[in-house]
Amino acid sequence: MMQGLGHGWGMGFGWIIGIIILLVILWLAFRTFRPGDTNQTSPAQKSPFDILKERYAKGEIDKEEFDQRKKDLEE
């Protein structure tokens, strides 16, 4: 008698779990392969001046080196 009750609950909610798993997979696929995601700029799309500014901002180069390299880029 109890066996039928347990079996009924499993069958009743099994499809809901399947739909949830499917939605999670679709959501992950959408986030991973979203076309037109412009928030992340690849290094190939950055200009040399942008890279120079980033290096200066990070403290990798000092002002003197920044100014010299900026001048070299402008030529």
mmCIF file of the N, C-alpha and C atoms, coordinates in Angstrom:
data_MODEL
# 
_entry.id   MODEL 
# 
loop_
_atom_site.group_PDB 
_atom_site.id 
_atom_site.type_symbol 
_atom_site.label_atom_id 
_atom_site.label_alt_id 
_atom_site.label_comp_id 
_atom_site.label_asym_id 
_atom_site.label_entity_id 
_atom_site.label_seq_id 
_atom_site.pdbx_PDB_ins_code 
_atom_site.Cartn_x 
_atom_site.Cartn_y 
_atom_site.Cartn_z 
_atom_site.occupancy 
_atom_site.B_iso_or_equiv 
_atom_site.pdbx_formal_charge 
_atom_site.auth_seq_id 
_atom_site.auth_comp_id 
_atom_site.auth_asym_id 
_atom_site.auth_atom_id 
_atom_site.pdbx_PDB_model_num 
ATOM 1   N N  . MET A 1 1  ? 0.811  -1.181 0.000   1.00 0.00 ? 1  MET A N  1 
ATOM 2   C CA . MET A 1 1  ? 0.000  0.000  0.000   1.00 0.00 ? 1  MET A CA 1 
ATOM 3   C C  . MET A 1 1  ? 0.869  1.266  0.000   1.00 0.00 ? 1  MET A C  1 
ATOM 4   N N  . MET A 1 2  ? 1.888  1.361  0.826   1.00 0.00 ? 2  MET A N  1 
ATOM 5   C CA . MET A 1 2  ? 2.771  2.519  0.860   1.00 0.00 ? 2  MET A CA 1 
ATOM 6   C C  . MET A 1 2  ? 3.622  2.604  -0.394  1.00 0.00 ? 2  MET A C  1 
ATOM 7   N N  . GLN A 1 3  ? 3.857  1.471  -1.009  1.00 0.00 ? 3  GLN A N  1 
ATOM 8   C CA . GLN A 1 3  ? 4.693  1.446  -2.192  1.00 0.00 ? 3  GLN A CA 1 
ATOM 9   C C  . GLN A 1 3  ? 4.054  2.249  -3.326  1.00 0.00 ? 3  GLN A C  1 
ATOM 10  N N  . GLY A 1 4  ? 2.772  2.183  -3.478  1.00 0.00 ? 4  GLY A N  1 
ATOM 11  C CA . GLY A 1 4  ? 2.073  2.922  -4.518  1.00 0.00 ? 4  GLY A CA 1 
ATOM 12  C C  . GLY A 1 4  ? 2.156  4.425  -4.308  1.00 0.00 ? 4  GLY A C  1 
ATOM 13  N N  . LEU A 1 5  ? 2.107  4.875  -3.066  1.00 0.00 ? 5  LEU A N  1 
ATOM 14  C CA . LEU A 1 5  ? 2.177  6.302  -2.774  1.00 0.00 ? 5  LEU A CA 1 
ATOM 15  C C  . LEU A 1 5  ? 3.551  6.858  -3.128  1.00 0.00 ? 5  LEU A C  1 
ATOM 16  N N  . GLY A 1 6  ? 4.593  6.173  -2.764  1.00 0.00 ? 6  GLY A N  1 
ATOM 17  C CA . GLY A 1 6  ? 5.958  6.606  -3.070  1.00 0.00 ? 6  GLY A CA 1 
ATOM 18  C C  . GLY A 1 6  ? 6.210  6.637  -4.562  1.00 0.00 ? 6  GLY A C  1 
ATOM 19  N N  . HIS A 1 7  ? 5.695  5.662  -5.241  1.00 0.00 ? 7  HIS A N  1 
ATOM 20  C CA . HIS A 1 7  ? 5.868  5.581  -6.687  1.00 0.00 ? 7  HIS A CA 1 
ATOM 21  C C  . HIS A 1 7  ? 5.130  6.733  -7.385  1.00 0.00 ? 7  HIS A C  1 
ATOM 22  N N  . GLY A 1 8  ? 4.001  7.101  -6.895  1.00 0.00 ? 8  GLY A N  1 
ATOM 23  C CA . GLY A 1 8  ? 3.226  8.190  -7.478  1.00 0.00 ? 8  GLY A CA 1 
ATOM 24  C C  . GLY A 1 8  ? 3.929  9.534  -7.357  1.00 0.00 ? 8  GLY A C  1 
ATOM 25  N N  . TRP A 1 9  ? 4.576  9.782  -6.223  1.00 0.00 ? 9  TRP A N  1 
ATOM 26  C CA . TRP A 1 9  ? 5.296  11.050 -6.053  1.00 0.00 ? 9  TRP A CA 1 
ATOM 27  C C  . TRP A 1 9  ? 6.477  11.127 -7.016  1.00 0.00 ? 9  TRP A C  1 
ATOM 28  N N  . GLY A 1 10 ? 7.185  10.034 -7.185  1.00 0.00 ? 10 GLY A N  1 
ATOM 29  C CA . GLY A 1 10 ? 8.342  10.018 -8.087  1.00 0.00 ? 10 GLY A CA 1 
ATOM 30  C C  . GLY A 1 10 ? 7.928  10.285 -9.519  1.00 0.00 ? 10 GLY A C  1 
ATOM 31  N N  . MET A 1 11 ? 6.858  9.700  -9.940  1.00 0.00 ? 11 MET A N  1 
ATOM 32  C CA . MET A 1 11 ? 6.393  9.890  -11.320 1.00 0.00 ? 11 MET A CA 1 
ATOM 33  C C  . MET A 1 11 ? 5.818  11.300 -11.511 1.00 0.00 ? 11 MET A C  1 
ATOM 34  N N  . GLY A 1 12 ? 5.225  11.829 -10.475 1.00 0.00 ? 12 GLY A N  1 
ATOM 35  C CA . GLY A 1 12 ? 4.599  13.131 -10.597 1.00 0.00 ? 12 GLY A CA 1 
ATOM 36  C C  . GLY A 1 12 ? 5.598  14.272 -10.716 1.00 0.00 ? 12 GLY A C  1 
ATOM 37  N N  . PHE A 1 13 ? 6.738  14.176 -10.053 1.00 0.00 ? 13 PHE A N  1 
ATOM 38  C CA . PHE A 1 13 ? 7.712  15.263 -10.075 1.00 0.00 ? 13 PHE A CA 1 
ATOM 39  C C  . PHE A 1 13 ? 8.911  14.978 -10.967 1.00 0.00 ? 13 PHE A C  1 
ATOM 40  N N  . GLY A 1 14 ? 8.999  13.819 -11.545 1.00 0.00 ? 14 GLY A N  1 
ATOM 41  C CA . GLY A 1 14 ? 10.128 13.472 -12.409 1.00 0.00 ? 14 GLY A CA 1 
ATOM 42  C C  . GLY A 1 14 ? 10.236 14.384 -13.620 1.00 0.00 ? 14 GLY A C  1 
ATOM 43  N N  . TRP A 1 15 ? 9.111  14.721 -14.215 1.00 0.00 ? 15 TRP A N  1 
ATOM 44  C CA . TRP A 1 15 ? 9.138  15.576 -15.400 1.00 0.00 ? 15 TRP A CA 1 
ATOM 45  C C  . TRP A 1 15 ? 9.531  17.006 -15.053 1.00 0.00 ? 15 TRP A C  1 
ATOM 46  N N  . ILE A 1 16 ? 9.225  17.450 -13.851 1.00 0.00 ? 16 ILE A N  1 
ATOM 47  C CA . ILE A 1 16 ? 9.601  18.800 -13.427 1.00 0.00 ? 16 ILE A CA 1 
ATOM 48  C C  . ILE A 1 16 ? 11.123 18.896 -13.300 1.00 0.00 ? 16 ILE A C  1 
ATOM 49  N N  . ILE A 1 17 ? 11.737 17.870 -12.733 1.00 0.00 ? 17 ILE A N  1 
ATOM 50  C CA . ILE A 1 17 ? 13.195 17.856 -12.614 1.00 0.00 ? 17 ILE A CA 1 
ATOM 51  C C  . ILE A 1 17 ? 13.834 17.834 -13.997 1.00 0.00 ? 17 ILE A C  1 
ATOM 52  N N  . GLY A 1 18 ? 13.256 17.083 -14.906 1.00 0.00 ? 18 GLY A N  1 
ATOM 53  C CA . GLY A 1 18 ? 13.764 17.048 -16.284 1.00 0.00 ? 18 GLY A CA 1 
ATOM 54  C C  . GLY A 1 18 ? 13.691 18.405 -16.953 1.00 0.00 ? 18 GLY A C  1 
ATOM 55  N N  . ILE A 1 19 ? 12.604 19.114 -16.761 1.00 0.00 ? 19 ILE A N  1 
ATOM 56  C CA . ILE A 1 19 ? 12.457 20.452 -17.347 1.00 0.00 ? 19 ILE A CA 1 
ATOM 57  C C  . ILE A 1 19 ? 13.455 21.418 -16.726 1.00 0.00 ? 19 ILE A C  1 
ATOM 58  N N  . ILE A 1 20 ? 13.663 21.324 -15.424 1.00 0.00 ? 20 ILE A N  1 
ATOM 59  C CA . ILE A 1 20 ? 14.626 22.202 -14.753 1.00 0.00 ? 20 ILE A CA 1 
ATOM 60  C C  . ILE A 1 20 ? 16.029 21.950 -15.287 1.00 0.00 ? 20 ILE A C  1 
ATOM 61  N N  . ILE A 1 21 ? 16.406 20.699 -15.444 1.00 0.00 ? 21 ILE A N  1 
ATOM 62  C CA . ILE A 1 21 ? 17.728 20.365 -15.980 1.00 0.00 ? 21 ILE A CA 1 
ATOM 63  C C  . ILE A 1 21 ? 17.865 20.893 -17.401 1.00 0.00 ? 21 ILE A C  1 
ATOM 64  N N  . LEU A 1 22 ? 16.837 20.730 -18.216 1.00 0.00 ? 22 LEU A N  1 
ATOM 65  C CA . LEU A 1 22 ? 16.864 21.234 -19.588 1.00 0.00 ? 22 LEU A CA 1 
ATOM 66  C C  . LEU A 1 22 ? 17.008 22.751 -19.620 1.00 0.00 ? 22 LEU A C  1 
ATOM 67  N N  . LEU A 1 23 ? 16.296 23.448 -18.764 1.00 0.00 ? 23 LEU A N  1 
ATOM 68  C CA . LEU A 1 23 ? 16.395 24.910 -18.705 1.00 0.00 ? 23 LEU A CA 1 
ATOM 69  C C  . LEU A 1 23 ? 17.782 25.367 -18.273 1.00 0.00 ? 23 LEU A C  1 
ATOM 70  N N  . VAL A 1 24 ? 18.374 24.666 -17.329 1.00 0.00 ? 24 VAL A N  1 
ATOM 71  C CA . VAL A 1 24 ? 19.730 25.016 -16.884 1.00 0.00 ? 24 VAL A CA 1 
ATOM 72  C C  . VAL A 1 24 ? 20.725 24.820 -18.022 1.00 0.00 ? 24 VAL A C  1 
ATOM 73  N N  . ILE A 1 25 ? 20.603 23.730 -18.757 1.00 0.00 ? 25 ILE A N  1 
ATOM 74  C CA . ILE A 1 25 ? 21.495 23.475 -19.899 1.00 0.00 ? 25 ILE A CA 1 
ATOM 75  C C  . ILE A 1 25 ? 21.328 24.555 -20.957 1.00 0.00 ? 25 ILE A C  1 
ATOM 76  N N  . LEU A 1 26 ? 20.094 24.914 -21.276 1.00 0.00 ? 26 LEU A N  1 
ATOM 77  C CA . LEU A 1 26 ? 19.854 25.965 -22.264 1.00 0.00 ? 26 LEU A CA 1 
ATOM 78  C C  . LEU A 1 26 ? 20.399 27.315 -21.793 1.00 0.00 ? 26 LEU A C  1 
ATOM 79  N N  . TRP A 1 27 ? 20.230 27.615 -20.518 1.00 0.00 ? 27 TRP A N  1 
ATOM 80  C CA . TRP A 1 27 ? 20.736 28.871 -19.971 1.00 0.00 ? 27 TRP A CA 1 
ATOM 81  C C  . TRP A 1 27 ? 22.261 28.934 -20.057 1.00 0.00 ? 27 TRP A C  1 
ATOM 82  N N  . LEU A 1 28 ? 22.923 27.834 -19.698 1.00 0.00 ? 28 LEU A N  1 
ATOM 83  C CA . LEU A 1 28 ? 24.385 27.795 -19.781 1.00 0.00 ? 28 LEU A CA 1 
ATOM 84  C C  . LEU A 1 28 ? 24.867 27.927 -21.219 1.00 0.00 ? 28 LEU A C  1 
ATOM 85  N N  . ALA A 1 29 ? 24.189 27.269 -22.148 1.00 0.00 ? 29 ALA A N  1 
ATOM 86  C CA . ALA A 1 29 ? 24.558 27.364 -23.551 1.00 0.00 ? 29 ALA A CA 1 
ATOM 87  C C  . ALA A 1 29 ? 24.376 28.793 -24.055 1.00 0.00 ? 29 ALA A C  1 
ATOM 88  N N  . PHE A 1 30 ? 23.301 29.439 -23.668 1.00 0.00 ? 30 PHE A N  1 
ATOM 89  C CA . PHE A 1 30 ? 23.056 30.820 -24.092 1.00 0.00 ? 30 PHE A CA 1 
ATOM 90  C C  . PHE A 1 30 ? 24.128 31.757 -23.562 1.00 0.00 ? 30 PHE A C  1 
ATOM 91  N N  . ARG A 1 31 ? 24.494 31.599 -22.292 1.00 0.00 ? 31 ARG A N  1 
ATOM 92  C CA . ARG A 1 31 ? 25.527 32.468 -21.700 1.00 0.00 ? 31 ARG A CA 1 
ATOM 93  C C  . ARG A 1 31 ? 26.894 32.228 -22.327 1.00 0.00 ? 31 ARG A C  1 
ATOM 94  N N  . THR A 1 32 ? 27.173 30.996 -22.697 1.00 0.00 ? 32 THR A N  1 
ATOM 95  C CA . THR A 1 32 ? 28.484 30.665 -23.245 1.00 0.00 ? 32 THR A CA 1 
ATOM 96  C C  . THR A 1 32 ? 28.629 31.102 -24.694 1.00 0.00 ? 32 THR A C  1 
ATOM 97  N N  . PHE A 1 33 ? 27.611 30.891 -25.498 1.00 0.00 ? 33 PHE A N  1 
ATOM 98  C CA . PHE A 1 33 ? 27.712 31.119 -26.935 1.00 0.00 ? 33 PHE A CA 1 
ATOM 99  C C  . PHE A 1 33 ? 26.911 32.320 -27.412 1.00 0.00 ? 33 PHE A C  1 
ATOM 100 N N  . ARG A 1 34 ? 26.700 33.292 -26.555 1.00 0.00 ? 34 ARG A N  1 
ATOM 101 C CA . ARG A 1 34 ? 25.896 34.456 -26.910 1.00 0.00 ? 34 ARG A CA 1 
ATOM 102 C C  . ARG A 1 34 ? 26.619 35.303 -27.965 1.00 0.00 ? 34 ARG A C  1 
ATOM 103 N N  . PRO A 1 35 ? 26.010 35.486 -29.133 1.00 0.00 ? 35 PRO A N  1 
ATOM 104 C CA . PRO A 1 35 ? 26.622 36.352 -30.138 1.00 0.00 ? 35 PRO A CA 1 
ATOM 105 C C  . PRO A 1 35 ? 26.450 37.815 -29.759 1.00 0.00 ? 35 PRO A C  1 
ATOM 106 N N  . GLY A 1 36 ? 27.399 38.626 -30.128 1.00 0.00 ? 36 GLY A N  1 
ATOM 107 C CA . GLY A 1 36 ? 27.285 40.054 -29.871 1.00 0.00 ? 36 GLY A CA 1 
ATOM 108 C C  . GLY A 1 36 ? 27.624 40.442 -28.454 1.00 0.00 ? 36 GLY A C  1 
ATOM 109 N N  . ASP A 1 37 ? 28.333 39.596 -27.720 1.00 0.00 ? 37 ASP A N  1 
ATOM 110 C CA . ASP A 1 37 ? 28.729 39.947 -26.359 1.00 0.00 ? 37 ASP A CA 1 
ATOM 111 C C  . ASP A 1 37 ? 29.921 40.888 -26.452 1.00 0.00 ? 37 ASP A C  1 
ATOM 112 N N  . THR A 1 38 ? 29.646 42.173 -26.290 1.00 0.00 ? 38 THR A N  1 
ATOM 113 C CA . THR A 1 38 ? 30.684 43.180 -26.476 1.00 0.00 ? 38 THR A CA 1 
ATOM 114 C C  . THR A 1 38 ? 31.314 43.617 -25.172 1.00 0.00 ? 38 THR A C  1 
ATOM 115 N N  . ASN A 1 39 ? 30.940 43.028 -24.054 1.00 0.00 ? 39 ASN A N  1 
ATOM 116 C CA . ASN A 1 39 ? 31.509 43.425 -22.774 1.00 0.00 ? 39 ASN A CA 1 
ATOM 117 C C  . ASN A 1 39 ? 32.949 42.983 -22.626 1.00 0.00 ? 39 ASN A C  1 
ATOM 118 N N  . GLN A 1 40 ? 33.303 41.890 -23.246 1.00 0.00 ? 40 GLN A N  1 
ATOM 119 C CA . GLN A 1 40 ? 34.657 41.379 -23.134 1.00 0.00 ? 40 GLN A CA 1 
ATOM 120 C C  . GLN A 1 40 ? 35.396 41.666 -24.426 1.00 0.00 ? 40 GLN A C  1 
ATOM 121 N N  . THR A 1 41 ? 36.450 42.439 -24.328 1.00 0.00 ? 41 THR A N  1 
ATOM 122 C CA . THR A 1 41 ? 37.242 42.788 -25.490 1.00 0.00 ? 41 THR A CA 1 
ATOM 123 C C  . THR A 1 41 ? 38.448 41.868 -25.548 1.00 0.00 ? 41 THR A C  1 
ATOM 124 N N  . SER A 1 42 ? 38.623 41.210 -26.672 1.00 0.00 ? 42 SER A N  1 
ATOM 125 C CA . SER A 1 42 ? 39.772 40.328 -26.805 1.00 0.00 ? 42 SER A CA 1 
ATOM 126 C C  . SER A 1 42 ? 41.017 41.166 -27.056 1.00 0.00 ? 42 SER A C  1 
ATOM 127 N N  . PRO A 1 43 ? 42.178 40.638 -26.725 1.00 0.00 ? 43 PRO A N  1 
ATOM 128 C CA . PRO A 1 43 ? 43.414 41.402 -26.924 1.00 0.00 ? 43 PRO A CA 1 
ATOM 129 C C  . PRO A 1 43 ? 43.627 41.806 -28.378 1.00 0.00 ? 43 PRO A C  1 
ATOM 130 N N  . ALA A 1 44 ? 43.109 41.042 -29.324 1.00 0.00 ? 44 ALA A N  1 
ATOM 131 C CA . ALA A 1 44 ? 43.291 41.372 -30.733 1.00 0.00 ? 44 ALA A CA 1 
ATOM 132 C C  . ALA A 1 44 ? 42.517 42.635 -31.118 1.00 0.00 ? 44 ALA A C  1 
ATOM 133 N N  . GLN A 1 45 ? 41.494 43.004 -30.363 1.00 0.00 ? 45 GLN A N  1 
ATOM 134 C CA . GLN A 1 45 ? 40.688 44.169 -30.691 1.00 0.00 ? 45 GLN A CA 1 
ATOM 135 C C  . GLN A 1 45 ? 41.203 45.442 -30.024 1.00 0.00 ? 45 GLN A C  1 
ATOM 136 N N  . LYS A 1 46 ? 42.180 45.338 -29.141 1.00 0.00 ? 46 LYS A N  1 
ATOM 137 C CA . LYS A 1 46 ? 42.701 46.503 -28.453 1.00 0.00 ? 46 LYS A CA 1 
ATOM 138 C C  . LYS A 1 46 ? 43.772 47.171 -29.310 1.00 0.00 ? 46 LYS A C  1 
ATOM 139 N N  . SER A 1 47 ? 43.746 48.479 -29.285 1.00 0.00 ? 47 SER A N  1 
ATOM 140 C CA . SER A 1 47 ? 44.775 49.213 -30.015 1.00 0.00 ? 47 SER A CA 1 
ATOM 141 C C  . SER A 1 47 ? 46.058 49.222 -29.184 1.00 0.00 ? 47 SER A C  1 
ATOM 142 N N  . PRO A 1 48 ? 47.192 49.467 -29.819 1.00 0.00 ? 48 PRO A N  1 
ATOM 143 C CA . PRO A 1 48 ? 48.444 49.556 -29.060 1.00 0.00 ? 48 PRO A CA 1 
ATOM 144 C C  . PRO A 1 48 ? 48.382 50.637 -27.971 1.00 0.00 ? 48 PRO A C  1 
ATOM 145 N N  . PHE A 1 49 ? 47.696 51.732 -28.253 1.00 0.00 ? 49 PHE A N  1 
ATOM 146 C CA . PHE A 1 49 ? 47.585 52.800 -27.263 1.00 0.00 ? 49 PHE A CA 1 
ATOM 147 C C  . PHE A 1 49 ? 46.752 52.351 -26.066 1.00 0.00 ? 49 PHE A C  1 
ATOM 148 N N  . ASP A 1 50 ? 45.702 51.569 -26.320 1.00 0.00 ? 50 ASP A N  1 
ATOM 149 C CA . ASP A 1 50 ? 44.895 51.029 -25.214 1.00 0.00 ? 50 ASP A CA 1 
ATOM 150 C C  . ASP A 1 50 ? 45.742 50.123 -24.320 1.00 0.00 ? 50 ASP A C  1 
ATOM 151 N N  . ILE A 1 51 ? 46.556 49.298 -24.928 1.00 0.00 ? 51 ILE A N  1 
ATOM 152 C CA . ILE A 1 51 ? 47.425 48.402 -24.169 1.00 0.00 ? 51 ILE A CA 1 
ATOM 153 C C  . ILE A 1 51 ? 48.428 49.217 -23.356 1.00 0.00 ? 51 ILE A C  1 
ATOM 154 N N  . LEU A 1 52 ? 48.974 50.267 -23.971 1.00 0.00 ? 52 LEU A N  1 
ATOM 155 C CA . LEU A 1 52 ? 49.920 51.143 -23.279 1.00 0.00 ? 52 LEU A CA 1 
ATOM 156 C C  . LEU A 1 52 ? 49.267 51.803 -22.068 1.00 0.00 ? 52 LEU A C  1 
ATOM 157 N N  . LYS A 1 53 ? 48.034 52.289 -22.248 1.00 0.00 ? 53 LYS A N  1 
ATOM 158 C CA . LYS A 1 53 ? 47.323 52.922 -21.130 1.00 0.00 ? 53 LYS A CA 1 
ATOM 159 C C  . LYS A 1 53 ? 47.076 51.924 -20.001 1.00 0.00 ? 53 LYS A C  1 
ATOM 160 N N  . GLU A 1 54 ? 46.740 50.695 -20.346 1.00 0.00 ? 54 GLU A N  1 
ATOM 161 C CA . GLU A 1 54 ? 46.503 49.669 -19.331 1.00 0.00 ? 54 GLU A CA 1 
ATOM 162 C C  . GLU A 1 54 ? 47.781 49.369 -18.547 1.00 0.00 ? 54 GLU A C  1 
ATOM 163 N N  . ARG A 1 55 ? 48.899 49.266 -19.264 1.00 0.00 ? 55 ARG A N  1 
ATOM 164 C CA . ARG A 1 55 ? 50.168 48.985 -18.590 1.00 0.00 ? 55 ARG A CA 1 
ATOM 165 C C  . ARG A 1 55 ? 50.547 50.115 -17.643 1.00 0.00 ? 55 ARG A C  1 
ATOM 166 N N  . TYR A 1 56 ? 50.285 51.349 -18.058 1.00 0.00 ? 56 TYR A N  1 
ATOM 167 C CA . TYR A 1 56 ? 50.570 52.502 -17.203 1.00 0.00 ? 56 TYR A CA 1 
ATOM 168 C C  . TYR A 1 56 ? 49.652 52.499 -15.979 1.00 0.00 ? 56 TYR A C  1 
ATOM 169 N N  . ALA A 1 57 ? 48.394 52.191 -16.198 1.00 0.00 ? 57 ALA A N  1 
ATOM 170 C CA . ALA A 1 57 ? 47.429 52.162 -15.094 1.00 0.00 ? 57 ALA A CA 1 
ATOM 171 C C  . ALA A 1 57 ? 47.767 51.065 -14.082 1.00 0.00 ? 57 ALA A C  1 
ATOM 172 N N  . LYS A 1 58 ? 48.292 49.954 -14.555 1.00 0.00 ? 58 LYS A N  1 
ATOM 173 C CA . LYS A 1 58 ? 48.659 48.854 -13.660 1.00 0.00 ? 58 LYS A CA 1 
ATOM 174 C C  . LYS A 1 58 ? 49.977 49.114 -12.938 1.00 0.00 ? 58 LYS A C  1 
ATOM 175 N N  . GLY A 1 59 ? 50.715 50.129 -13.380 1.00 0.00 ? 59 GLY A N  1 
ATOM 176 C CA . GLY A 1 59 ? 51.991 50.433 -12.747 1.00 0.00 ? 59 GLY A CA 1 
ATOM 177 C C  . GLY A 1 59 ? 53.157 49.654 -13.325 1.00 0.00 ? 59 GLY A C  1 
ATOM 178 N N  . GLU A 1 60 ? 52.946 49.022 -14.475 1.00 0.00 ? 60 GLU A N  1 
ATOM 179 C CA . GLU A 1 60 ? 54.016 48.254 -15.101 1.00 0.00 ? 60 GLU A CA 1 
ATOM 180 C C  . GLU A 1 60 ? 55.085 49.163 -15.699 1.00 0.00 ? 60 GLU A C  1 
ATOM 181 N N  . ILE A 1 61 ? 54.687 50.365 -16.097 1.00 0.00 ? 61 ILE A N  1 
ATOM 182 C CA . ILE A 1 61 ? 55.633 51.336 -16.641 1.00 0.00 ? 61 ILE A CA 1 
ATOM 183 C C  . ILE A 1 61 ? 55.421 52.666 -15.932 1.00 0.00 ? 61 ILE A C  1 
ATOM 184 N N  . ASP A 1 62 ? 56.467 53.493 -15.911 1.00 0.00 ? 62 ASP A N  1 
ATOM 185 C CA . ASP A 1 62 ? 56.339 54.795 -15.260 1.00 0.00 ? 62 ASP A CA 1 
ATOM 186 C C  . ASP A 1 62 ? 55.923 55.859 -16.277 1.00 0.00 ? 62 ASP A C  1 
ATOM 187 N N  . LYS A 1 63 ? 55.735 57.094 -15.805 1.00 0.00 ? 63 LYS A N  1 
ATOM 188 C CA . LYS A 1 63 ? 55.241 58.170 -16.662 1.00 0.00 ? 63 LYS A CA 1 
ATOM 189 C C  . LYS A 1 63 ? 56.210 58.474 -17.791 1.00 0.00 ? 63 LYS A C  1 
ATOM 190 N N  . GLU A 1 64 ? 57.488 58.457 -17.490 1.00 0.00 ? 64 GLU A N  1 
ATOM 191 C CA . GLU A 1 64 ? 58.495 58.754 -18.512 1.00 0.00 ? 64 GLU A CA 1 
ATOM 192 C C  . GLU A 1 64 ? 58.437 57.735 -19.653 1.00 0.00 ? 64 GLU A C  1 
ATOM 193 N N  . GLU A 1 65 ? 58.363 56.461 -19.296 1.00 0.00 ? 65 GLU A N  1 
ATOM 194 C CA . GLU A 1 65 ? 58.281 55.418 -20.322 1.00 0.00 ? 65 GLU A CA 1 
ATOM 195 C C  . GLU A 1 65 ? 56.948 55.509 -21.074 1.00 0.00 ? 65 GLU A C  1 
ATOM 196 N N  . PHE A 1 66 ? 55.868 55.819 -20.353 1.00 0.00 ? 66 PHE A N  1 
ATOM 197 C CA . PHE A 1 66 ? 54.569 55.980 -21.005 1.00 0.00 ? 66 PHE A CA 1 
ATOM 198 C C  . PHE A 1 66 ? 54.620 57.089 -22.053 1.00 0.00 ? 66 PHE A C  1 
ATOM 199 N N  . ASP A 1 67 ? 55.160 58.244 -21.651 1.00 0.00 ? 67 ASP A N  1 
ATOM 200 C CA . ASP A 1 67 ? 55.237 59.380 -22.579 1.00 0.00 ? 67 ASP A CA 1 
ATOM 201 C C  . ASP A 1 67 ? 56.092 59.059 -23.794 1.00 0.00 ? 67 ASP A C  1 
ATOM 202 N N  . GLN A 1 68 ? 57.211 58.369 -23.578 1.00 0.00 ? 68 GLN A N  1 
ATOM 203 C CA . GLN A 1 68 ? 58.094 58.021 -24.700 1.00 0.00 ? 68 GLN A CA 1 
ATOM 204 C C  . GLN A 1 68 ? 57.401 57.061 -25.655 1.00 0.00 ? 68 GLN A C  1 
ATOM 205 N N  . ARG A 1 69 ? 56.762 56.045 -25.118 1.00 0.00 ? 69 ARG A N  1 
ATOM 206 C CA . ARG A 1 69 ? 56.085 55.069 -25.983 1.00 0.00 ? 69 ARG A CA 1 
ATOM 207 C C  . ARG A 1 69 ? 54.875 55.687 -26.672 1.00 0.00 ? 69 ARG A C  1 
ATOM 208 N N  . LYS A 1 70 ? 54.193 56.583 -25.998 1.00 0.00 ? 70 LYS A N  1 
ATOM 209 C CA . LYS A 1 70 ? 53.067 57.280 -26.612 1.00 0.00 ? 70 LYS A CA 1 
ATOM 210 C C  . LYS A 1 70 ? 53.556 58.108 -27.798 1.00 0.00 ? 70 LYS A C  1 
ATOM 211 N N  . LYS A 1 71 ? 54.677 58.784 -27.601 1.00 0.00 ? 71 LYS A N  1 
ATOM 212 C CA . LYS A 1 71 ? 55.270 59.583 -28.682 1.00 0.00 ? 71 LYS A CA 1 
ATOM 213 C C  . LYS A 1 71 ? 55.660 58.676 -29.857 1.00 0.00 ? 71 LYS A C  1 
ATOM 214 N N  . ASP A 1 72 ? 56.231 57.510 -29.546 1.00 0.00 ? 72 ASP A N  1 
ATOM 215 C CA . ASP A 1 72 ? 56.615 56.554 -30.598 1.00 0.00 ? 72 ASP A CA 1 
ATOM 216 C C  . ASP A 1 72 ? 55.389 56.071 -31.374 1.00 0.00 ? 72 ASP A C  1 
ATOM 217 N N  . LEU A 1 73 ? 54.284 55.869 -30.676 1.00 0.00 ? 73 LEU A N  1 
ATOM 218 C CA . LEU A 1 73 ? 53.067 55.405 -31.342 1.00 0.00 ? 73 LEU A CA 1 
ATOM 219 C C  . LEU A 1 73 ? 52.457 56.463 -32.239 1.00 0.00 ? 73 LEU A C  1 
ATOM 220 N N  . GLU A 1 74 ? 52.613 57.715 -31.863 1.00 0.00 ? 74 GLU A N  1 
ATOM 221 C CA . GLU A 1 74 ? 52.011 58.808 -32.641 1.00 0.00 ? 74 GLU A CA 1 
ATOM 222 C C  . GLU A 1 74 ? 52.759 59.078 -33.938 1.00 0.00 ? 74 GLU A C  1 
ATOM 223 N N  . GLU A 1 75 ? 53.994 58.636 -34.038 1.00 0.00 ? 75 GLU A N  1 
ATOM 224 C CA . GLU A 1 75 ? 54.785 58.893 -35.248 1.00 0.00 ? 75 GLU A CA 1 
ATOM 225 C C  . GLU A 1 75 ? 54.322 58.085 -36.421 1.00 0.00 ? 75 GLU A C  1 
# 
